[in-house]
């Protein structure tokens, strides 16, 4: 579409909604438009707008348009749905006067309105030579459907093709006696086949219960038209008697018709047809008919048919058996299950096999004892199928029996597979406590709508052991009624950042380390059997012990590593390499360094890497392990794997290590990827180092995907830097002259000196209790505050955040500072003291439990502070998280999820009691977020 | 405008399969031999060939872009013969003729401009593919069924509640087989979702979510500037407009610009809701009903509207939430499942839900006899006379939910709807929007 037309389209937007809002007053205006010299389009729009709200008042103006070729239809648009008798009068009047298309249109509207008083005039116009008019009139008479209308139509039958349609419509609303007369009349007349078919169907249905005779007759008719009409009526004529009559016909019909009647009986859903269908399913010679009968039986869901279906499963030909089997598998309720149980105990092996298949298909856990018995069968097929089913259905209780089977069954592998599946299900997995830290959770219309900070709620749930968060109103309350909401969660798992966004009502699963414990009865059975067993079963058991894990199992495997049996040794070594939990790390370390064969060096190395990646220890420890693995590697292939895995150990050391490998052509790609992974995790705490690293990555020129990620991240970091520099939106808190906008209490400690907010205590005028200068500009919730400060050597001060507006005591959080610098960069709280240590990221859980992660060295960070000189603070309070930057560098971040913690409050400046001190603040400014 | 007057006397000789069956029935007493009805897909022979006399004879109306996809689909089935098509637009008539003739390697496909002439003359045709623009779907389907044809119509099945009622009544009156092209009702991925719900694997289902398209519920009503009217043989504009209000010709309408026009489209809600509402309603056992309440939302699209069914299940209209088009999502006490176009498998709250995916599909097919191929399901029913999955009732009821949701958006208020009376509760203004007067001479 070109630009011009688009413009016109936009200008021409007239919405129905806007019309609805014109209100009753609008009607007069719209009527005026109709009467005016307005354009056709304006009048058409007026009709449309009147469509759902015109009153009697609009009828004359609309009726006047009925003869207007251009606007007659739009007039009807407003008149046709208007429930007022004056409309009928106007339309009837028009019926007499008009001709051609306007007449056809009015006739239609009269029909839609079912105006019985119009029948006489319609009857007259039915003889119009204009075929379009006659057709519309016939259809209208049909809609009106009175005996008089039917009589007029009957007279036109044969001359006006639509008269037949009109009559069929009349028959649908007239009393059954009259309907029968019409249908029978049509059946006897010379009408097109589709009318004959419709009349036949109608004639059957109009006879009610008595229609069954005609129905049966129709089904026996030789011609297809009547048979098809009967088939349709068979779907519609109700009653068990009818079903029985139809079922009675089944046996008498030709095979090709039997199938179709079967389908109709299935659709009827009446179990009265079951015996006849069963007879056909068993006895028909035509396979297609038998299948159709079974399909119908399936749809009837008749329990009485189940035993016969079971018979067919065993006795039928292939196609029939398959259909019957599907029927049993899908049959709702207990009857089918009882029948399957019988099959499982049948003397015939084929029946037992099918029973096993059906038990598996229906997930019949009640069949487990039978399946255990069959798993020891002679018949190999039955045995294998039973074991497979047991793998899917059995629980821990079946383990001892399966272990017993393992020791004596020839099908060692099949039994071991089943056992492995059962053991895997029996393992109880529990999330590792403290592995997950919730950083931020939001619920609402994320793009631009109302959003609720639900960090505290999510943290509380996670603390309580939840690992699946139902992101819906039920959990968080409705953040934006009537809107589709989203949920965004940022969290860390063992320090590795993760983020997930989900739509409302999604179940968000938190990835987290889990501990797996094997129920003692399972491990006990396996260990006891291992002691007893020999040969192949013993090896199978050893493999199983690897899948279940556990301390005892590991010690058994360790012992087996030096067993006399070489085959068992091999299995034991593999088990170590595949061990599921961290306790095998020392074994793997030894194995890598002193492998019994080169193959095991590789396998052990891979096992070691796998466990390190899944480890939940601190990032530095994981990096140390990765570095070790890198050192053991003999091939670049492995070195690349180690570099590519650096993302699981996000720490500055890992970043440096990745960068140190950029120069190697063979390792460059993975080193770049590792560096980008680590930079993504460290972007907040080490923005400078990350930016440098990313620039090096871009210079090294990795492949497209990594390049893109590096560019994107660098962009984000640059934007962050710009934001940190940007002063947009900040409001100065001090006018530079006096303490306007601040409140001073308990003495005149504070003043403004040359634009600097200054507090001073001296030996002559010592301060005996802490004092606060209170900002009166509000109690911000989410905000950022920036300030430069200078402290005398012995000074102690701080900016209180989310505090109470009190002068005489410390409240809220404090961005701490003192002259010597040892408290600078800390977040302090009067009740919890130094809650945010320099270089720490801290989470205080809903229950008050504190956990901290160190991202930088405290002493190193202190070096940023300039003693007795100006320094700058930048404090960001957002939701439950407070972040503190000293001279542009992150020093601490605290997320306080305790439910009673205030999320807004006053801002005050502190002067601490004690020795004489001088405290200066300048460029105090604040921005609400 | 020049219009063809119909010959008042029409005596079609028969209707398609039934007519041929009629002749055969006469010839072979007992009808044992070569009866036409059942050519099971499994028995289509090693070479897949079906004798011409046993094929379903097909025609088309308004085959354009979407329609040619359907046409390729249906002429790929071995037991059909496509013989003729009707379109008001010469370019499209020629396109279809070329496609069909190329496929069959002959010049036999006959094309028509006038639908009434087409329906009257081609009594040999069993079933029609109706793939016009939305405005014509119901009216053409009704006319076709009244002429004794079975119908596969593209979605949406109607523009108004009244049109939907007409389709239901006509199909029932003439015993015709009708299917709407809501093909996801016959796709295994979506079938599995519906079956998981039916089998109770999701627990008690309380919420379903139906994807609606981007765009607005409140549509354009303005006219594009008039352009020179093409010759009727080139493009019959009056017939193109059909039952809709007249407006001046502009080529943009014909080339797809009819979308988002109040007269021609069912809005962003109907665009995908025609599919997704039907899927949701079939899934929750409400295929024979419509939502009973509609919560108006203050936005342009209806995104976030909650429609509630009489069984208490809530359906939420959503523009986002899937990484594919036409998505649905069912949520129960014990789990959820979601699917949209392009998903290799549905997504679910637990992988275990999908563990027996293929068994669930097999059981469904065995139980219902419905092919996991929407066109095949229609053709099977043309032979067996059973109701296909997207039958008139299901389509009318789910489209009524679409229409009611649209009306709630247009009038800017929440509504209640009585599916038994097919009327709004205490809202006579909304009731008037259930139908639109059809421009003569078109009538249903």
Interface residues (C-beta under 8 A of the other chain):
Chain A: X1 X5 X8 X9 X11 X12 X13 X14 X15 X16 X17 X20 X21 X41 X44 X45 X48 X51 X52 X53 X70 X72 X73 X74 X76 X77 X79 X80 X81 X82 X83 X101 X102 X104 X105 X108 X109 X111 X112 X130 X131 X132 X134 X135 X136 X139 X159 X160 X161 X165 X168 X169 X172 X190 X192 X193 X194 X197 X198 X201 X202 X221 X222 X223 X224 X225 X227 X228 X229 X231 X232 X235 X254 X255 X256 X257 X259 X260 X263 X264 X266 X267 X288 X295 X298 X299 X323 X326 X327 X329 X330 X361 X363 X482 X483 X484 X503 X505 X506 X507
Chain B: X3 X5 X6 X7 X8 X9 X10 X11 X12 X14 X15 X17 X18 X19 X20 X21 X22 X24 X25 X26 X29 X30 X31 X32 X35 X36 X37 X38 X40 X43 X146 X147 X148 X162 X169 X173 X174 X175 X207 X209 X218 X219 X220 X221 X222 X223 X224 X225 X245 X246 X247 X250 X252 X257 X262 X295 X297 X298 X303 X304 X316 X318 X319 X320 X321 X331 X336 X349 X356 X359 X362 X363 X364 X366 X367 X368 X369 X384 X385 X386 X387 X409 X410 X411 X412 X428 X429 X430 X431 X432 X433 X434 X435 X436 X437 X438 X439 X440 X441 X443
